[in-house]
Amino acid sequence: MQIIPAIDIIEGKCVRLTQGDYGQKKIYNEHPLEVAMQFEDAGLMRLHLVDLDGARIGAVKNWKVLEMIANRTSLVIDFGGGIKKQEDLQIVFNSGASLAAMGSIAVKDESVLKDMIAEYGAEKFLIGADVKEEKIAISGWLEKTDIGVLEFIKKWNHVGIKQIFCTDTSKDGKLEGPALELYQKIIAAFPELYLIASGGVSSMKDLEKLETAGCFATIVGKAIYEGRIKLSEFKQFI
């Protein structure tokens, strides 16, 4: 199982939110490049970089952070937050992202996302499935849809998307353990899908459970920043 550390950016700084709430923001480092280099030094190869300012305003904002990390490390970066149109996507790829992480657009503007996929290729995208009670949630998790998570994944898998990162919104940022049952259901339905677990990881035991469940990768954020997991401990997954 691959470990994908997360860096969330607000005003150019490395932060974490709890359950997507901008009011529950904690700054961990004012220099995201330092954090990214620590991840690379620990042997990690991927990075999940989220532009929270961009997500809030609906346009990519912190692309300079992406460019700096891409230029100074060899990490494979997926970048999300505020990618709503072709111009945003061009900025993201030109700034060094290997993949674009797409969220609400997969529900609100399906045709726009399908056009992007047709132009750049499905391998350049991963799609976020944010889940509340097994239904897709959008708009910073404030809006719950009637779309079931399996139905949502099937739709995008059908157009060639191979990577999905799935977050149970009730778990994110709370360090109370991941949504194992949810991931087991998804894996049973889509055994070939590169499923990336996200949210709730609090310990190495959680990671071992996710690996046993069959997740291909896991995004880890707060557990690193709060010292619950040391970077050196990831060696068993490298």
VENZI-V750054 format. One record per residue. N is the residue number from 1. NEAR is the number of other ideal C-beta (glycine too) atoms within 8 Angstrom. Layout:
N_NEAR / N_NEAR
//
This chain:
1_10 / 2_9 / 3_13 / 4_14 / 5_13 / 6_11 / 7_14 / 8_11 / 9_17 / 10_11 / 11_5 / 12_9 / 13_10 / 14_12 / 15_12 / 16_11 / 17_13 / 18_9 / 19_11 / 20_10 / 21_8 / 22_9 / 23_4 / 24_9 / 25_10 / 26_8 / 27_9 / 28_8 / 29_9 / 30_6 / 31_7 / 32_15 / 33_11 / 34_8 / 35_12 / 36_14 / 37_10 / 38_9 / 39_12 / 40_12 / 41_7 / 42_9 / 43_8 / 44_14 / 45_8 / 46_13 / 47_16 / 48_14 / 49_16 / 50_13 / 51_17 / 52_13 / 53_13 / 54_15 / 55_13 / 56_9 / 57_8 / 58_7 / 59_8 / 60_12 / 61_10 / 62_12 / 63_11 / 64_8 / 65_13 / 66_16 / 67_10 / 68_10 / 69_17 / 70_12 / 71_6 / 72_8 / 73_10 / 74_4 / 75_13 / 76_8 / 77_14 / 78_15 / 79_15 / 80_14 / 81_15 / 82_14 / 83_15 / 84_9 / 85_7 / 86_8 / 87_6 / 88_13 / 89_12 / 90_8 / 91_10 / 92_14 / 93_11 / 94_6 / 95_12 / 96_11 / 97_13 / 98_7 / 99_12 / 100_16 / 101_16 / 102_12 / 103_11 / 104_7 / 105_11 / 106_12 / 107_10 / 108_7 / 109_7 / 110_8 / 111_6 / 112_10 / 113_12 / 114_9 / 115_9 / 116_12 / 117_14 / 118_5 / 119_7 / 120_9 / 121_6 / 122_9 / 123_6 / 124_10 / 125_15 / 126_13 / 127_13 / 128_14 / 129_12 / 130_12 / 131_15 / 132_11 / 133_5 / 134_7 / 135_12 / 136_13 / 137_13 / 138_12 / 139_7 / 140_7 / 141_11 / 142_5 / 143_7 / 144_7 / 145_9 / 146_4 / 147_9 / 148_9 / 149_14 / 150_9 / 151_8 / 152_13 / 153_14 / 154_10 / 155_8 / 156_11 / 157_12 / 158_6 / 159_9 / 160_8 / 161_12 / 162_8 / 163_11 / 164_16 / 165_15 / 166_17 / 167_12 / 168_13 / 169_13 / 170_8 / 171_12 / 172_13 / 173_12 / 174_9 / 175_10 / 176_6 / 177_8 / 178_14 / 179_13 / 180_10 / 181_6 / 182_12 / 183_16 / 184_10 / 185_9 / 186_15 / 187_13 / 188_6 / 189_8 / 190_10 / 191_6 / 192_3 / 193_13 / 194_8 / 195_15 / 196_15 / 197_15 / 198_10 / 199_13 / 200_13 / 201_17 / 202_9 / 203_9 / 204_7 / 205_6 / 206_13 / 207_15 / 208_8 / 209_10 / 210_15 / 211_10 / 212_6 / 213_10 / 214_10 / 215_13 / 216_9 / 217_13 / 218_15 / 219_14 / 220_12 / 221_14 / 222_9 / 223_13 / 224_11 / 225_9 / 226_7 / 227_6 / 228_9 / 229_13 / 230_5 / 231_11 / 232_6 / 233_8 / 234_12 / 235_7 / 236_5 / 237_9 / 238_7
//
